[in-house]
Amino acid sequence: MTLGLGAKAKPCLAAISDKEVLLAKDDSGIFFGSDGKPSRTASIEWPGPPDEFAYVKPYVLSALPPGTIAPPPSDAAASHLPQSSVLQIRSGISLSSVQTITFPFTSNASPHSTIRLLAHSSTAKATSYFVTTPVDRNAALSEGSSVWLLRMRPWMEQVDELVEAGSYADALALLDSIDSSALPDKDKTVARIRALHAVSQFRAGNYDDAINTFISLEVNPAKVVALYPESVAGRLSVPADEWIPLFGGPRKVQQETTPTVVKDKDKDADSDKASVHTKSPEPERTATPVGTIRDKLKTSLDAFMPSGSKDPETASIVSVRRRQKPDSFHRSVETLLRYLPDRRPKIAAALAAVHITPSQAHQISPLSEASTEELFALPDAPLSSLTPDQLLRFAQVVDTALFKSYLIVRPGLLGPLCRTENWCEVSEVEELLRAREKFSELIYLYNGRKMHEKALALLRQLSEREDDMEDKLMPSITYLQRLGPEYLDRVFESSRWLFKQDADMAFQIFTSEEAELPRKSVADFLETIDPRICARYLEYLIGEKEERDPAYHDRLAEVYLHVTLHAKEVGEEETRVEYYDKFLRFLDTNDYFRVEHIFGLLPMEDLFEARAILLGKLGRHQHALEIYVYRLQDYVKAESYCKRIYQADSPTSGVFLTLLRIYLRPTVQTTADLLHPALDLIARQGPRLDAAETLQLLPPLVTAKDVRAFLVEALRVPILDSHVVREISKARNEQISRKLMVLQSNRVKVTDSRICPQCHKRLGNSVIAVHAPRGEVTHYQCREAFARRSNEIRR
């Protein structure tokens, strides 16, 4: 272009890029690609055909003729001036008007002037020049033309202004057109504005697009969850007008609604928008533009309307949430259920890399101890760059929100979530589960957090609703069976009420195969409940678990003894008899308890039979038999005792003689007649008694008739032995003689007609052979062949 006063050619196109141009047709600007076809669906609509236009990246500058755009009604000074040319600046991205500068810029400038845009450099310096020339020839000759410099504001200020206006898509497009070298921290700024744009999409109901952005940016989950109401986010929930500041955007300033204030603010903004300088010899003249970027959002009429944008891009700064469609909340939660499961395994993998698992959740400080400020301050960064504490907070936020989301839209998935290891914050969800009577899920959650006291308290509370004893007690019993020895005190404390309800069912807690509890501690506890239950437990250990430790065998004997003596004291005869019988059978059949220890526990004037059994185990058979005879006067048991321990040719072979001596030579004074049981013993066990010793023990008053059977038996034994041996030998000799005579009496008759059964020839005078046992006669030379054939036939 040239700086002349003559006519100029109207520009018809401007290059946008190497592959796109802007072509003016009447009052429309159409974009064409390198293929000659429109490259954009949108076009520029000017108020009138522009005198000329140019493209200064990323803006389209248009010189519009006078009268095209009327001055704002609020600008009283401008309304009295004659209409003049207008310089309009449009965004090359959104194609909307961002600034309008009316001429004259100074009071001493000619109002009737033409505006010509000069060619600009394509360098990074965002500057543009234009020339104004008075239409009047005389004024043009006297004043000449003026060259004005239009300097673009810094890129960051433009981006911030778009962000403040809520035009996040335009801000991102602007950033995309800026070279990284011209804007420091471009990537960080892009990420921040993308997050703000996602928030605006979320507000507009585009939940999927918003969540996709949050995932790609790896936004702090606490911020994402904060976009939801308290039913999902709990204390993390923030009001809608705080969403933008939460994600790093500007906080909305309360706008005044009076026209005067709006005009002043607009003027201030306009004055900051651009500064126009002249390069003529005349004093510097500064234009007073009447519009800024805000002009596209707020006009003078908008000043009287409630604060709020009609543009979807600015929806994120509206302070009052619009009424959502009935299903919009559920749609948003469904979208959250896509975000949370995406984060959950990745966070779990990052925690596993530092050896942290949900099984340690009870050792980690709960989420409730962290303030919302601390949670929102967690960085938006890849998980691999976070500290373990930060990862833990992420895991707690994600699982807690997932739990609440399931509770709202997919309650059927609560059970599987509670049964698996998770980081859910119990304090935030337990009341919700109680309110919805999701008691099973709550118990699983308590169990996963090792909050067994709460779980057992809830089970006890629920048992009050049941009438059937099994339905009342079995849930608590089953829960206690799964607790290991590290929760032994809790098992003991929580089982007491179960024993009061039904001791037999409660006993199953300690016989379960799921967890092995310390046996001694269990026995000690059960003895405090009831010694009989302790005895039952020890019987279980010895009988089913094959416990061989003498301590437990001693313990069982002690419990039997204690129950027996206590039952006698309180007059429970049935219990005394039952446990005394068990005690006796145990002493008689068990070989693992310490005999001396138990013997020392027996009372001196009671339980004589038990004392007798223990004396027998100590080898003091005489003292044991004395108790049977003198104390118990049970002669049958005394004789049974002797039968049980008697062994011939052993130290106990004289036990029957010992018993007879106790009968006939008593060591204590007794009024019982012991002669009769002594004679009965002699009559029944005579062969096991030494005859000479027995006769010496018999008192003089005993006649031979009283012991006739014993004497006859004693004398008969040696004579009978000799007689039997002699007769057997004689019979044996006679039997052998008879067999010999039979064999010697066998004869074979050979006649001239007798035939050899082997060769079928007559025997004649040939040497013969006789075959046993049937007496067949063959030629001597035929004997072997006939024998072989006979053997084969017999087989």
C-alpha positions in Angstrom: 0.0 0.0 0.0 1.0 3.6 -0.5 0.4 6.7 1.6 -1.3 8.8 -1.0 -4.4 10.9 -1.0 -5.9 9.4 -4.1 -8.2 6.6 -4.6 -7.3 3.1 -3.4 -8.2 -0.3 -4.4 -10.5 -2.2 -2.1 -8.8 -5.3 -0.6 -10.7 -8.5 -1.4 -8.8 -11.1 0.5 -6.2 -11.7 3.2 -3.9 -14.7 3.8 -4.7 -16.5 7.1 -2.1 -19.2 6.7 -0.3 -21.1 4.0 -3.4 -23.1 3.4 -6.3 -20.7 4.1 -7.4 -17.2 2.9 -10.2 -14.9 3.9 -12.3 -13.6 1.0 -14.8 -10.7 1.4 -18.1 -10.9 -0.4 -20.3 -7.9 0.3 -20.7 -7.9 4.1 -19.6 -11.5 4.6 -16.1 -12.9 5.1 -15.7 -16.5 3.8 -12.7 -18.7 4.5 -11.3 -20.8 1.6 -8.8 -23.6 1.7 -6.1 -24.5 -0.8 -8.6 -26.7 -2.6 -10.8 -23.7 -3.4 -13.6 -24.8 -1.1 -14.8 -23.2 2.1 -12.7 -24.3 4.9 -15.0 -23.3 7.7 -18.7 -23.6 8.3 -18.8 -20.2 10.0 -18.1 -16.9 8.3 -17.6 -13.3 9.4 -20.7 -11.1 9.2 -19.8 -7.4 9.1 -22.3 -4.7 9.8 -21.6 -3.5 6.3 -19.1 -4.1 3.5 -15.6 -3.3 4.9 -13.5 -0.7 3.1 -10.6 -3.1 3.7 -9.3 -5.7 6.1 -6.1 -7.5 7.1 -5.1 -10.5 9.2 -2.8 -10.0 12.2 -2.5 -13.3 13.9 -4.8 -14.2 15.4 -7.1 -11.2 14.7 -8.9 -9.9 11.7 -8.8 -6.1 11.5 -11.5 -4.4 9.5 -12.0 -0.8 8.4 -15.7 -0.1 8.3 -17.3 2.9 6.6 -18.9 5.7 8.6 -22.4 5.0 9.9 -21.8 1.2 10.0 -21.7 1.0 13.8 -23.5 3.5 16.0 -21.8 4.7 19.2 -23.0 3.2 22.5 -26.0 5.0 24.0 -24.0 5.3 27.3 -21.3 7.4 25.5 -23.0 10.8 25.5 -19.9 12.5 24.1 -19.6 10.2 21.2 -23.3 10.5 20.3 -23.0 14.2 19.6 -20.0 13.6 17.2 -20.6 13.0 13.5 -20.4 9.4 12.5 -17.0 8.4 11.2 -15.1 5.4 10.2 -14.7 2.5 12.6 -11.8 0.1 13.1 -13.2 -3.3 14.2 -11.1 -6.1 15.5 -12.4 -9.7 15.4 -11.0 -12.9 16.7 -9.7 -15.2 14.0 -10.7 -18.1 16.1 -14.2 -17.4 17.3 -14.9 -14.7 14.6 -16.6 -12.6 17.2 -15.9 -8.9 17.7 -13.4 -8.3 20.5 -12.8 -4.6 20.1 -14.2 -1.6 18.2 -12.4 1.7 17.9 -14.2 4.6 16.5 -12.6 7.7 14.9 -11.6 10.3 15.8 -9.2 9.1 18.5 -8.4 12.7 19.7 -10.6 15.8 20.0 -8.5 17.8 17.4 -8.7 15.2 14.7 -11.0 15.6 11.7 -14.1 13.6 12.2 -14.5 12.8 8.6 -11.5 10.6 7.7 -10.8 7.4 5.9 -8.9 4.5 7.4 -6.4 2.5 5.5 -4.7 -0.6 6.9 -1.0 -0.9 6.1 0.7 -4.1 5.3 2.1 -5.7 8.4 5.0 -8.0 9.1 4.5 -11.7 9.6 7.2 -11.6 12.3 6.4 -12.5 15.9 6.0 -8.8 16.8 2.3 -8.4 17.1 2.0 -4.8 15.8 -0.1 -3.2 13.1 -0.2 0.2 11.4 -3.1 2.1 9.9 -3.4 5.6 8.2 -6.2 8.1 8.7 -6.8 10.8 6.1 -9.4 13.6 6.2 -12.0 13.3 3.6 -12.1 17.0 3.0 -9.4 18.0 0.6 -8.6 21.2 2.3 -8.3 19.5 5.7 -6.2 16.8 4.1 -3.9 19.4 2.7 -3.6 21.3 5.9 -3.5 18.3 8.3 -2.1 15.6 6.2 -2.4 11.9 7.0 -1.7 10.3 10.4 0.0 6.9 10.9 -1.3 5.1 14.0 0.4 2.2 15.7 -1.9 -0.5 17.1 0.0 -2.6 19.6 -1.3 -5.9 20.8 -1.5 -6.7 24.5 0.8 -9.5 25.8 -0.4 -13.0 25.0 -0.8 -14.0 28.6 -3.1 -11.0 29.3 -5.3 -11.9 26.4 -5.5 -15.5 27.6 -6.3 -14.4 31.1 -9.0 -12.1 29.8 -10.6 -15.0 27.9 -10.4 -17.2 30.9 -12.0 -14.5 33.1 -14.8 -14.2 30.5 -15.3 -18.0 30.5 -14.2 -18.4 26.9 -12.1 -21.4 27.6 -12.3 -22.9 24.1 -11.1 -19.6 22.6 -8.3 -19.4 25.1 -7.2 -22.9 24.2 -7.4 -22.1 20.5 -5.4 -18.9 21.1 -2.8 -20.8 23.0 -2.6 -23.4 20.2 -1.7 -20.6 17.8 1.1 -19.2 20.0 4.6 -20.5 19.7 6.0 -22.0 22.9 9.0 -19.7 22.7 6.7 -16.7 23.0 4.9 -17.9 26.0 6.6 -19.4 29.1 5.0 -22.3 30.9 2.6 -22.8 27.9 2.1 -26.5 28.7 1.1 -25.7 32.3 -1.2 -23.0 31.2 -2.9 -25.2 28.6 -3.4 -27.9 31.2 -5.0 -25.4 33.6 -7.4 -24.0 31.0 -8.3 -27.5 29.7 -9.3 -28.3 33.3 -11.4 -25.2 33.5 -12.9 -26.0 30.1 -13.8 -29.5 31.4 -15.5 -27.8 34.4 -17.6 -25.7 32.1 -18.5 -28.8 30.1 -19.4 -30.6 33.3 -21.7 -27.7 34.2 -23.3 -27.8 30.8 -24.0 -31.6 31.1 -21.2 -32.9 28.9 -20.1 -35.2 31.6 -18.2 -37.7 29.4 -16.1 -35.1 27.7 -15.3 -33.5 31.1 -14.3 -36.8 32.7 -12.2 -37.7 29.7 -10.3 -34.5 30.2 -9.9 -35.0 33.9 -8.5 -38.5 33.2 -6.0 -37.3 30.5 -4.8 -34.4 32.8 -4.6 -36.7 35.8 -6.5 -34.2 37.9 -6.5 -34.6 41.7 -9.5 -36.9 42.3 -10.6 -34.7 45.3 -11.3 -31.9 42.9 -13.3 -34.1 40.5 -15.4 -35.5 43.3 -15.9 -31.9 44.7 -18.1 -31.2 41.6 -20.8 -33.5 43.1 -23.2 -32.9 45.9 -22.7 -34.0 49.4 -24.5 -37.3 48.8 -21.5 -38.3 46.7 -18.6 -36.0 47.7 -19.4 -35.5 51.4 -17.5 -32.7 52.9 -15.5 -32.3 49.7 -18.5 -30.9 47.9 -18.2 -27.3 47.0 -20.8 -24.8 45.6 -21.0 -24.4 41.9 -19.7 -20.8 42.0 -16.5 -22.2 43.6 -15.7 -24.7 40.9 -13.7 -22.4 38.7 -11.5 -21.1 41.6 -11.0 -24.7 42.8 -9.5 -25.6 39.4 -7.2 -22.6 39.3 -9.6 -20.1 37.6 -10.4 -16.5 38.6 -12.9 -16.0 41.3 -15.9 -14.2 40.1 -16.2 -10.6 41.3 -19.8 -9.4 42.2 -20.9 -7.1 39.3 -22.8 -3.9 40.0 -26.0 -3.5 38.0 -26.1 0.2 37.6 -25.4 1.6 34.1 -22.9 4.1 35.4 -20.7 1.5 37.1 -20.8 -0.8 34.1 -19.8 2.1 31.8 -16.9 3.0 34.0 -15.7 -0.5 34.2 -15.9 -0.9 30.5 -14.0 2.2 29.9 -11.3 1.1 32.3 -11.1 -2.2 30.5 -11.0 -0.5 27.1 -8.3 1.8 28.1 -6.2 -1.2 29.0 -7.0 -3.1 25.9 -5.0 -1.1 23.4 -3.0 2.0 23.2 -2.8 3.9 19.9 0.2 6.1 19.1 0.7 8.5 16.2 3.9 9.0 14.3 3.0 12.4 12.8 4.9 15.5 13.9 1.8 16.6 15.7 1.4 15.9 19.4 0.7 12.3 20.4 -3.0 11.5 20.0 -4.5 8.6 21.8 -7.7 6.9 20.6 -10.5 6.3 23.0 -12.0 2.9 22.0 -15.5 2.1 23.1 -15.3 -1.7 23.3 -13.3 -4.5 24.7 -13.5 -8.3 24.8 -16.2 -7.8 27.4 -18.3 -6.1 24.8 -19.2 -9.4 23.3 -20.4 -10.6 26.7 -22.1 -7.5 28.2 -23.7 -4.6 26.5 -25.3 -1.6 28.0 -28.6 -3.4 28.1 -27.0 -6.4 29.9 -26.1 -4.1 32.7 -29.8 -4.0 33.8 -30.1 -7.8 33.7 -29.1 -10.3 36.4 -25.5 -11.3 36.3 -25.1 -14.4 34.2 -23.8 -15.4 30.8 -25.9 -16.9 28.0 -22.8 -18.3 26.4 -22.1 -22.0 27.1 -18.5 -21.1 27.5 -19.3 -18.8 30.4 -21.7 -21.2 32.1 -19.1 -22.2 34.6 -19.1 -18.8 36.3 -22.8 -18.7 37.0 -23.4 -18.5 40.7 -26.8 -20.1 40.7 -27.1 -23.7 39.5 -29.7 -24.1 36.9 -32.3 -26.7 37.5 -31.1 -30.0 36.0 -33.1 -32.5 34.1 -34.4 -35.3 36.3 -31.8 -37.8 35.1 -28.8 -35.4 34.8 -27.6 -36.2 38.3 -27.7 -40.0 37.7 -26.0 -39.5 34.4 -23.3 -37.5 36.1 -22.9 -40.3 38.7 -22.7 -42.9 36.0 -19.9 -41.0 34.4 -18.2 -40.8 37.7 -18.4 -44.5 37.9 -16.3 -44.6 34.7 -13.7 -42.2 36.2 -13.3 -43.8 39.6 -12.7 -47.4 38.4 -10.2 -46.0 36.0 -8.2 -44.3 38.8 -8.6 -47.1 41.3 -6.4 -49.9 39.8 -3.7 -47.4 38.8 -3.6 -45.9 42.3 -3.5 -49.5 43.8 -0.6 -50.4 41.5 1.3 -47.2 42.5 0.8 -48.1 46.2 1.8 -51.7 45.6 5.1 -50.4 44.2 5.9 -48.9 47.6 4.6 -52.0 49.4 1.3 -50.5 50.7 -1.9 -52.6 50.5 -5.4 -52.0 51.7 -4.9 -54.6 54.4 -2.8 -51.9 56.1 -5.7 -49.4 56.0 -6.4 -49.7 59.7 -2.8 -48.4 60.3 -3.2 -45.4 58.1 -4.6 -42.1 59.4 -8.2 -41.8 58.3 -9.4 -39.4 55.6 -11.3 -37.4 58.1 -8.1 -36.2 59.7 -7.1 -34.3 56.5 -8.7 -31.0 55.9 -10.4 -30.2 52.6 -7.7 -27.6 51.9 -5.1 -30.3 52.2 -6.9 -32.6 49.9 -7.6 -30.0 47.3 -3.9 -28.9 47.4 -2.8 -32.4 46.3 -1.0 -32.0 42.9 -2.4 -32.7 39.5 0.4 -35.0 38.5 1.2 -38.5 37.3 0.8 -41.1 40.0 4.5 -42.1 39.7 5.6 -38.7 40.8 3.5 -38.6 44.0 4.6 -39.5 47.5 3.1 -42.5 49.4 1.0 -40.1 51.6 -0.4 -38.4 48.6 -1.3 -41.7 47.0 -3.0 -42.9 50.1 -5.2 -39.8 50.2 -6.1 -40.3 46.5 -7.0 -44.0 47.2 -9.2 -42.9 50.2 -11.0 -40.3 48.2 -11.6 -42.6 45.2 -12.9 -45.5 47.1 -15.1 -43.4 49.4 -16.7 -41.7 46.4 -17.0 -45.0 44.6 -18.8 -46.5 47.6 -21.3 -43.6 47.7 -21.8 -43.7 44.0 -22.7 -47.4 44.2 -25.0 -46.6 47.0 -26.9 -44.2 44.8 -27.1 -45.9 41.4 -25.8 -49.5 41.8 -26.4 -50.7 45.3 -26.0 -54.3 44.2 -22.2 -53.7 43.8 -21.8 -52.6 47.4 -21.4 -56.1 48.6 -18.5 -57.1 46.3 -16.8 -53.8 47.0 -17.0 -54.3 50.8 -15.8 -57.8 50.6 -12.7 -56.9 48.8 -9.9 -54.8 50.2 -10.5 -51.1 49.8 -9.6 -47.7 51.2 -13.1 -46.5 51.8 -13.5 -44.0 54.7 -15.8 -45.8 57.1 -16.9 -42.7 59.1 -18.4 -41.2 55.9 -20.5 -44.1 54.8 -21.5 -46.1 57.9 -24.4 -43.9 58.7 -25.6 -44.1 55.1 -25.5 -47.9 55.2 -27.3 -47.9 58.5 -30.0 -45.6 57.2 -30.5 -48.0 54.2 -30.2 -51.1 56.4 -27.3 -52.4 54.4 -26.0 -54.2 57.5 -24.2 -57.0 55.7 -22.2 -54.5 53.7 -21.4 -52.5 56.8 -20.2 -55.6 58.6 -17.9 -56.5 55.7 -16.6 -52.9 55.7 -15.9 -53.0 59.4 -14.2 -56.3 59.0 -12.0 -55.0 56.2 -10.9 -52.1 58.4 -10.2 -54.4 61.4 -13.0 -52.5 63.3 -14.2 -55.8 64.8 -15.6 -54.1 67.9 -18.1 -52.2 65.8 -18.9 -55.2 63.7 -19.6 -57.4 66.7 -21.7 -54.6 68.4 -23.8 -54.3 65.3 -24.3 -58.1 65.1 -25.4 -58.1 68.7 -27.8 -55.3 68.0 -29.2 -57.2 65.0 -29.6 -60.3 67.1 -32.3 -58.6 69.1 -34.6 -58.7 66.1 -34.4 -62.5 65.8 -36.5 -65.0 67.7 -34.8 -68.2 66.6 -31.8 -68.9 68.7 -29.7 -70.0 65.7 -30.5 -66.9 63.7 -29.8 -64.8 66.7 -26.4 -66.2 67.6 -24.8 -67.8 64.5 -23.8 -64.6 62.7 -21.8 -63.5 65.7 -20.3 -66.9 66.2 -19.3 -67.2 62.6 -17.6 -63.7 62.8 -15.7 -64.6 65.9 -14.5 -67.9 64.4 -12.7 -65.9 61.7 -10.7 -63.7 64.1 -7.2 -64.8 64.7 -5.1 -64.9 67.9 -4.2 -61.2 67.5 -7.8 -60.4 68.5 -8.0 -62.9 71.3 -9.2 -60.3 73.9 -11.9 -59.2 71.6 -13.0 -62.8 71.0 -13.2 -63.4 74.7 -15.1 -60.2 75.5 -17.6 -60.6 72.7 -18.3 -64.3 73.4 -19.5 -63.8 77.0 -23.0 -62.8 76.0 -23.2 -65.7 73.6 -22.4 -68.2 76.4 -25.1 -66.7 78.5 -27.6 -67.3 75.6 -26.5 -70.8 74.6 -23.3 -72.3 75.8 -23.4 -75.2 73.4 -23.6 -72.9 70.3 -21.1 -70.5 71.7 -18.6 -73.3 72.3 -18.3 -73.7 68.5 -16.3 -70.5 68.5 -13.3 -72.3 69.9 -13.6 -75.5 67.9 -13.5 -73.9 64.5 -10.9 -74.9 62.0 -10.7 -71.4 60.5 -8.4 -69.8 63.1 -6.3 -71.5 65.7 -6.4 -69.7 69.1 -3.8 -70.2 71.9 -5.1 -73.3 73.7 -4.0 -72.4 77.2 -5.5 -68.9 77.0 -8.8 -70.4 75.7 -8.8 -72.9 78.5 -8.2 -70.2 81.1 -11.0 -68.1 79.7 -13.5 -70.9 79.5 -12.8 -71.9 83.1 -13.9 -68.4 84.1 -17.1 -68.9 82.2 -17.8 -72.4 83.5 -15.3 -75.2 84.5 -17.5 -77.7 82.8 -17.1 -75.9 79.5 -13.4 -75.8 80.1 -13.5 -79.6 80.6 -15.4 -80.0 77.3 -12.7 -77.9 75.5 -9.9 -80.0 77.0 -11.7 -83.2 76.0 -11.9 -81.8 72.5 -8.2 -81.1 72.4 -7.3 -84.5 73.7 -9.8 -86.5 71.8 -10.0 -84.8 68.5 -6.8 -82.8 68.3 -4.8 -85.6 69.8 -3.0 -83.2 72.2 -0.2 -85.0 74.0 1.1 -82.2 76.1 0.9 -83.5 79.8 -0.1 -80.0 80.9 -3.5 -80.3 79.2 -4.0 -83.8 80.6 -3.2 -82.6 84.0 -5.5 -79.6 83.5 -8.4 -81.9 82.5 -7.9 -84.1 85.6 -7.8 -81.0 87.8 -11.0 -79.6 86.2 -12.8 -83.0 86.7 -11.6 -83.0 90.3 -12.7 -79.4 90.9 -16.2 -79.9 89.4 -16.6 -83.1 91.4 -15.7 -81.5 94.7 -17.7 -78.3 94.0 -20.8 -80.3 93.0 -20.6 -82.2 96.3 -20.3 -78.9 98.2 -23.4 -77.4 96.6 -25.4 -80.7 96.7 -25.6 -81.3 92.9 -25.4 -85.0 93.1 -26.1 -85.7 89.5 -23.2 -83.4 88.4 -20.9 -85.0 91.0 -21.7 -88.5 89.9 -21.2 -87.6 86.2 -17.9 -85.9 86.6 -16.5 -88.3 89.2 -17.2 -91.1 86.7 -15.4 -89.1 84.0 -12.5 -88.5 86.5 -12.2 -92.2 87.2 -12.3 -93.3 83.6 -9.7 -90.6 82.8 -7.4 -91.8 85.5 -7.8 -95.4 84.5 -7.3 -95.0 80.8 -5.0 -92.0 80.4 -1.2 -92.4 80.4 -0.1 -88.8 79.8 -1.0 -87.0 83.0 1.4 -86.7 85.9 0.3 -89.2 88.5 2.2 -87.7 91.4 0.8 -84.3 90.7 -2.8 -85.4 90.6 -2.4 -87.7 93.6 -1.2 -84.8 95.6 -4.4 -82.9 94.8 -6.8 -85.6 96.1 -8.4 -85.0 99.5 -7.4 -87.3 102.3 -10.8 -88.4 103.4 -12.7 -88.6 100.0 -12.4 -89.9 96.5 -10.9 -93.2 97.7 -11.4 -95.0 94.4 -9.5 -92.3 92.5 -6.7 -92.6 95.1 -6.7 -96.4 94.6 -6.3 -96.0 90.8 -3.5 -93.5 91.2 -1.7 -95.8 93.8 -2.0 -98.6 91.3 -0.3 -96.4 88.6 2.4 -95.7 91.1 3.0 -99.4 91.6 1.7 -99.4 95.2 -0.7 -102.3 94.6 -1.1 -103.3 98.2 -2.2 -99.8 99.2 -4.6 -99.7 96.3 -6.1 -103.0 97.3 -6.4 -102.0 100.9 -8.5 -99.0 99.8 -10.8 -101.3 97.9 -11.1 -103.7 100.8 -11.0 -101.5 103.9 -12.4 -98.2 102.6 -14.7 -99.1 99.9 -15.4 -102.7 100.9 -15.9 -103.4 97.2 -14.4 -106.9 96.8 -15.5 -107.2 93.2 -13.6 -104.2 92.2 -10.6 -105.4 94.2 -10.6 -108.7 92.4 -11.2 -106.9 89.0 -8.2 -104.7 89.8 -6.0 -107.8 90.3 -7.3 -109.4 87.1 -6.4 -106.2 85.2 -2.8 -106.0 86.3 -2.0 -109.7 86.7 0.7 -111.1 84.5 2.3 -114.5 85.0 6.0 -114.6 85.6 6.1 -110.8 86.3 6.3 -108.6 89.4 2.5 -108.5 89.4 2.1 -112.3 89.4 1.6 -112.3 93.2 -1.2 -109.7 93.3 -3.9 -112.2 94.0 -1.9 -113.5 97.0 -1.5 -109.9 98.1 -5.3 -109.5 98.0 -5.7 -112.7 100.0 -3.2 -111.6 102.5 -5.2 -108.3 102.9 -8.3 -110.4 103.5 -6.8 -112.8 106.0 -4.1 -110.5 107.6 -5.8 -107.1 107.9 -3.5 -104.1 108.6 -6.3 -102.0 110.0 -9.0 -102.7 112.5 -12.2 -103.6 110.7 -15.5 -105.1 111.6 -16.2 -106.6 108.2 -16.1 -110.3 107.7 -13.3 -110.8 105.3 -13.1 -114.6 105.5 -15.9 -115.2 103.1 -14.5 -113.0 100.2 -11.1 -114.6 100.9 -12.6 -118.1 100.4 -14.4 -117.0 97.3 -11.1 -115.6 96.0 -9.4 -119.0 96.7 -12.2 -120.8 95.0 -12.1 -118.7 91.8 -8.5 -117.8 91.5 -6.9 -121.0 93.0 -4.7 -121.7 90.0 -3.1 -118.2 90.3 -2.4 -118.7 94.0 0.7 -120.3 95.4 -0.7 -123.4 97.3 1.9 -123.3 100.1 1.5 -119.6 100.8 -2.2 -119.8 100.7 -2.3 -122.6 103.2 -0.1 -120.7 105.5 -2.4 -117.7 105.4 -5.5 -119.6 106.2 -6.6 -119.3 109.8 -6.8 -122.4 111.9 -10.6 -122.3 112.1 -10.8 -123.0 108.3 -11.5 -126.6 107.7 -10.3 -128.7 104.8 -13.9 -128.9 103.7 -14.0 -125.1 103.2 -11.1 -125.3 100.9 -11.6 -128.8 99.5 -11.9 -127.6 95.9 -8.7 -125.6 96.2 -6.8 -128.6 97.8 -8.1 -131.1 95.3 -7.1 -128.8 92.5 -3.7 -128.1 94.0 -3.0 -131.8 94.5 -4.5 -132.8 91.1 -2.4 -130.7 89.0 1.0 -132.5 89.1 -0.5 -136.1 89.0 -2.8 -135.1 86.2 0.1 -133.8 84.2 2.1 -137.0 84.5 -0.9 -139.2 83.6 -1.8 -137.2 80.6 1.7 -137.3 79.2 1.9 -141.0 79.7 -1.4 -141.7 78.0 -0.6 -139.5 75.1 2.7 -141.2 74.4 1.0 -144.6 74.6 -1.7 -143.6 72.1 0.9 -142.2 69.8 2.8 -145.5 69.7 -0.3 -147.5 69.1 -1.3 -145.3 66.2 2.0 -145.7 64.4 1.9 -149.4 64.9 -1.5 -149.7 63.3 -0.4 -147.7 60.3 2.6 -149.9 59.8 0.5 -153.1 59.9 -1.9 -151.7 57.3 0.9 -150.9 55.0 2.5 -154.3 55.5 -0.7 -156.1 54.7 -1.0 -154.7 51.1 -0.6 -157.5 48.4 -0.4 -157.5 44.5 -1.5 -160.4 42.5 0.0 -160.9 39.1 -1.6 -163.5 36.7 -0.9 -164.4 33.2 -3.7 -162.3 31.9 -2.8 -159.1 33.8 -1.9 -156.2 31.4 0.5 -153.3 31.9 -1.7 -150.1 31.9 1.1 -148.2 30.2 2.2 -150.4 27.3 -0.9 -152.6 27.3 1.2 -155.8 27.2 1.1 -158.8 29.5 3.3 -158.6 32.6 4.4 -162.2 32.5 7.5 -162.9 34.4 8.9 -159.4 33.9 10.2 -157.2 36.7 7.2 -155.1 37.9 6.7 -151.9 39.7 3.8 -151.2 42.0 2.4 -147.6 42.1 1.0 -146.0 45.2 -1.5 -145.2 46.4 -3.9 -147.2 44.2 -1.6 -150.2 43.6 -1.3 -150.1 39.8 1.2 -152.6 38.5 3.4 -151.8 35.4 6.5 -153.1 33.8 9.5 -151.8 35.6 10.7 -149.9 32.5 7.2 -148.4 32.1 7.0 -147.0 35.6 8.3 -143.5 34.9 6.0 -142.9 31.9 3.0 -144.2 33.8 3.9 -142.0 36.8 4.1 -138.9 34.6 0.7 -139.7 33.0 -0.9 -140.3 36.3 0.3 -137.0 37.7 -1.0 -135.1 34.7 -4.4 -136.8 35.1 -4.5 -135.9 38.8 -3.8 -132.2 37.9 
